[in-house]
Amino acid sequence: MPTCPDPLARAPRVGGAAADRARLHLAPLALQGAVAAIVCRDTRGMALGDAQRLSHFPASPLVCLSWFQGMEAGLVEPGTGRGRWRPFGAAVMLSGSQSRPTVSWAPTTGRAGVLCLPADSARALFGIDPGAIHDRFLPAPQVLGDTWRPLLEALVDSPDDAAALAVLERHLARRWRQIQDRGPAFPSLRRLGRHWVERLAWQAHQWQRTRSPRQVERRIMAHSGRSLRQWQSLVRTEGAFFAARERYEAGQPFDWAELALDEGFADQAHLCRAVKRITGFPPTEFARRYAEDESFWLYRVWV
């Protein structure tokens, strides 16, 4: 078993042309309203150290289908010193919404892709129960069965981003067209989480007509994996990330307390707790790692 680095280890960002190896693709036209985004990263041929092959991911409401080529990825369990690494053991993984940040690692370089879906889209397309896979990473063939095996195999065999996008459209567009309750296309990544939570709140309001508040709360937990209040806190914090980046790029003076109030938090301490819950780091350290660490590549392509 390869020795995994400490998940908190720091390593500098890769520069030059290699810095463009991670890309975020919006949904193909035929899958708008179903797919939030597709993230692809190709590290083949890059001279990455052990710590540079770490990847940090936030707590998230999204259901993800991830595929790997030429690399054996897995989760890193937090602890002191070097991390305990658990390889996934499958080339395609399905993960539910995550209530805490996660870290992955691979002992080699390779290609990887992630299809990001709101929970209700994942339910409609694949017939899965999002609550049953909340905070879990499972081999996709085991969960989805033989029906979706051609899709999974084609993703693993796709040679580049364009081919992977074509595979997703070919295997999912027809199914999406058949679904009657199609939601509108997502207006932007910044609005994605808020858009989904607004739909969940509307659904909760409909359930209140025939169920008690406690029954509604249990139904939301079963439907999405966490409470409506937790989802609202998560998307509010994600909005703060986008606002912080906009201020930084505009060269505006940066004040965490002012940002907290502008984004709907009670105070700076409230914002700090929320950021640490989602990313694993307080805001100042998160901002430093976002700018400097290779392992925070996903945050940079998303926000």
C-alpha positions in Angstrom: 0.0 0.0 0.0 1.5 3.4 -1.0 2.3 5.8 1.8 -0.2 8.7 1.7 0.9 12.2 2.8 -0.7 14.1 5.7 -4.0 15.5 4.3 -3.0 18.9 5.7 0.4 18.9 3.9 1.0 21.9 1.7 2.5 21.9 -1.8 2.9 24.7 -4.3 0.6 25.2 -7.3 1.8 23.9 -10.6 2.6 26.7 -13.1 2.9 27.0 -16.8 0.7 25.1 -19.3 0.2 22.4 -16.6 -1.9 24.8 -14.6 -4.7 24.5 -17.2 -5.1 20.7 -16.8 -8.3 21.2 -14.7 -11.4 22.4 -16.4 -15.0 23.0 -15.5 -17.6 22.4 -18.2 -21.2 23.5 -18.0 -24.0 21.1 -19.0 -24.4 20.3 -22.6 -27.6 21.9 -24.0 -29.5 18.6 -24.0 -28.7 18.1 -20.2 -29.4 21.6 -19.0 -31.6 21.5 -15.9 -30.2 18.0 -15.0 -26.5 18.5 -14.7 -24.8 21.2 -12.6 -21.4 20.9 -14.1 -18.7 18.4 -15.3 -15.2 18.8 -13.9 -12.2 17.1 -15.6 -8.6 17.0 -14.7 -5.6 15.4 -16.6 -2.3 15.1 -14.7 -0.6 12.6 -17.0 3.0 13.6 -17.6 3.0 16.1 -14.8 5.8 15.8 -12.2 3.7 16.0 -9.1 5.0 15.3 -5.6 2.9 13.3 -3.1 1.3 16.3 -1.5 0.5 17.8 -4.9 -1.6 14.7 -5.7 -3.9 15.5 -2.8 -7.3 17.0 -3.7 -9.5 18.9 -1.3 -13.2 18.9 -1.8 -15.9 20.9 0.2 -19.0 19.7 1.9 -21.6 19.8 -0.9 -25.2 19.2 -1.7 -24.4 17.6 -5.1 -24.4 13.9 -6.0 -21.3 13.0 -8.0 -20.4 10.3 -10.5 -16.6 10.2 -10.7 -14.4 8.2 -13.1 -10.7 7.5 -13.2 -8.2 6.5 -15.9 -4.7 5.3 -15.1 -4.9 6.2 -11.5 -6.2 4.5 -8.3 -7.8 7.2 -6.3 -9.1 7.0 -2.8 -10.1 8.9 0.3 -7.7 10.1 3.0 -8.9 9.8 6.5 -7.8 12.7 8.7 -5.4 12.1 11.5 -2.0 13.1 12.8 1.0 12.7 10.6 0.6 10.8 7.4 -2.9 10.1 6.4 -4.7 6.7 6.2 -5.6 6.1 2.6 -8.5 3.9 1.4 -8.4 3.3 -2.4 -11.9 3.3 -3.9 -11.3 0.0 -5.6 -13.4 0.9 -8.7 -12.8 3.0 -11.8 -16.2 4.7 -11.4 -17.6 5.9 -8.1 -21.0 7.3 -7.0 -21.0 9.7 -4.0 -23.9 11.4 -2.3 -24.1 14.8 -0.8 -21.3 15.4 1.8 -21.9 17.0 5.2 -18.1 17.5 5.7 -15.1 18.3 3.6 -13.2 15.4 2.1 -9.7 14.8 0.8 -8.6 12.3 -1.9 -5.2 11.1 -3.1 -3.7 9.0 -5.8 -0.2 7.5 -5.8 0.1 8.1 -9.6 -1.1 10.7 -12.1 -3.9 10.1 -14.6 -7.2 11.4 -15.9 -10.4 11.9 -13.8 -13.8 13.4 -14.3 -16.8 14.3 -12.1 -20.4 14.6 -13.2 -22.1 16.9 -10.6 -25.8 16.5 -10.2 -28.4 18.1 -7.8 -30.0 15.4 -5.7 -33.4 15.5 -7.4 -31.8 15.1 -10.8 -29.8 12.1 -9.7 -33.0 10.6 -8.4 -34.8 11.2 -11.6 -32.0 10.1 -14.0 -30.7 7.0 -12.1 -33.5 6.0 -9.9 -31.4 6.3 -6.8 -32.3 7.5 -3.3 -30.0 10.4 -2.5 -30.6 10.0 1.2 -29.3 6.5 1.1 -25.9 7.5 -0.3 -25.5 10.7 1.8 -21.9 10.9 3.1 -20.9 7.7 1.2 -18.7 6.8 -1.7 -19.8 3.6 -3.5 -18.7 1.7 -6.6 -21.1 3.0 -9.3 -21.6 -0.5 -11.0 -22.8 -1.8 -7.6 -25.4 1.0 -7.1 -26.5 1.6 -10.7 -26.5 -2.0 -12.0 -26.1 -3.4 -15.5 -28.5 -0.9 -17.1 -25.9 1.9 -16.8 -22.8 -0.3 -17.4 -22.4 1.0 -21.0 -22.2 4.6 -19.7 -19.7 3.8 -17.0 -17.4 1.8 -19.4 -17.6 4.5 -22.0 -16.6 7.2 -19.5 -13.5 5.2 -18.4 -12.6 4.7 -22.1 -13.1 8.4 -23.2 -9.7 9.8 -24.3 -10.4 13.5 -23.5 -12.9 16.0 -22.1 -14.8 16.3 -25.4 -15.3 12.6 -25.7 -16.5 12.4 -22.0 -19.0 15.1 -22.6 -20.3 13.4 -25.7 -20.6 10.1 -23.8 -22.7 11.8 -21.1 -25.0 13.4 -23.6 -25.4 10.2 -25.6 -26.3 8.1 -22.6 -28.3 10.6 -20.5 -30.1 13.1 -22.9 -32.8 10.7 -24.0 -33.6 9.7 -20.4 -33.7 13.4 -19.4 -36.1 14.2 -22.3 -38.4 11.5 -21.1 -38.7 13.0 -17.6 -41.8 15.1 -17.4 -40.9 17.3 -14.4 -38.0 19.0 -15.9 -36.6 21.9 -14.0 -35.3 25.1 -15.7 -31.7 25.4 -16.7 -29.4 26.6 -13.8 -28.7 30.3 -14.3 -25.1 30.1 -13.1 -22.8 28.2 -10.8 -23.1 30.9 -8.2 -26.9 30.5 -8.2 -26.9 26.7 -8.4 -27.0 25.8 -4.7 -29.5 28.6 -3.9 -31.6 27.5 -6.9 -31.8 23.9 -5.6 -32.4 24.9 -2.0 -35.3 27.2 -3.1 -36.8 24.2 -4.9 -36.4 22.1 -1.8 -38.0 24.8 0.4 -40.9 24.9 -2.1 -41.3 21.1 -1.8 -41.2 21.4 2.0 -44.0 24.0 1.8 -46.1 21.6 -0.2 -45.6 18.7 2.2 -46.7 21.0 5.1 -50.2 20.9 3.7 -50.7 17.2 4.7 -47.9 16.5 7.2 -46.8 17.8 10.6 -43.6 19.9 10.9 -41.7 16.9 12.3 -42.8 14.7 9.5 -41.7 17.3 7.0 -38.3 17.5 8.6 -37.9 13.8 8.5 -39.0 13.7 4.8 -36.5 16.4 3.9 -33.7 14.5 5.6 -34.7 11.3 3.8 -35.1 13.2 0.5 -31.8 15.1 0.6 -29.6 13.8 3.4 -29.7 16.9 5.7 -32.1 19.5 7.0 -33.3 22.5 5.1 -31.5 24.8 7.6 -28.2 23.0 7.0 -28.6 23.4 3.2 -29.4 27.1 3.5 -26.2 27.6 5.6 -24.1 25.7 3.0 -25.3 27.8 0.0 -25.0 31.0 2.0 -21.3 30.2 2.7 -20.7 29.3 -1.0 -22.1 32.7 -1.9 -19.5 34.2 0.4 -16.7 32.4 -1.5 -17.9 33.9 -4.8 -18.2 37.4 -3.2 -14.7 37.2 -1.7 -13.2 36.3 -5.1 -15.0 39.1 -6.8 -13.7 41.6 -4.3 -10.2 40.3 -4.6 -10.2 40.4 -8.4 -11.6 43.9 -8.3 -8.8 45.0 -6.0 -11.2 46.1 -3.4 -10.2 46.4 0.3 -11.0 43.1 2.0 -12.8 42.9 5.4 -14.1 39.6 6.7 -16.5 41.2 9.1 -18.1 43.4 6.3 -18.3 40.4 4.0 -20.0 38.3 6.7 -22.7 41.0 7.1 -23.1 41.5 3.4 -23.7 37.8 2.8 -26.3 37.3 5.5 -24.2 36.0 8.5 -24.8 37.3 12.0 -21.2 38.3 12.4 -17.6 37.4 11.4 -17.5 34.5 13.9 -20.6 33.0 12.3 -18.9 33.2 8.9 -15.7 31.6 10.3 -17.6 28.6 11.7 -19.5 28.1 8.5 -16.4 28.2 6.3 -14.5 25.8 8.6 -17.5 23.4 8.5 -17.5 23.3 4.7 -13.8 23.5 3.8 -12.1 22.3 7.0 -10.2 25.6 7.4 -10.9 29.0 8.9 -11.3 31.8 6.2 -7.8 33.2 6.3 -6.1 29.9 6.0 -8.6 28.7 3.4 -7.9 31.9 1.3 -4.1 31.3 1.5 -4.4 27.6 0.5 -6.9 28.5 -2.3 -4.3 30.9 -3.8 -1.1 28.8 -3.2 -1.8 25.0 -2.9 -2.1 22.6 -5.8 -4.5 20.4 -3.8 -7.1 23.2 -3.9 -7.4 23.1 -7.7 -11.2 22.2 -7.5 -12.0 25.4 -5.6 -10.2 27.4 -8.2 -12.0 26.0 -11.2 -15.4 26.2 -9.4 -15.3 29.6 -7.7 
